[in-house]
């Protein structure tokens, strides 16, 4: 679990994550991995799950809002999108 969160922090520092409004602009990319906080509200969870199903993105909901936020050094992060193929491959190998 710690390796995944550490890699998430590295992806953030390298500029390979999208959060907030920018996430919905990028979610239609050809390949993506979404981290969704397991304590996120029902509305955002449903919205993200529907988008992920439409574009065939893997959704990982193994972490809380606090864990995701701490990993990237921001507050109250519920959803993170990764579109870099190298990072996606590494995340999948950890799972």
Secondary structure, DSSP 8 states (H G I E B T S, - for coil): -HHHHHHHHHHHHTT-EE-THHHHHHTTSSS-EEEE-TT--HHHHHHHHHHHHHHT-EEE--S-HHHHHHHHT-SS--EEEE--HHHHHHHHHH-
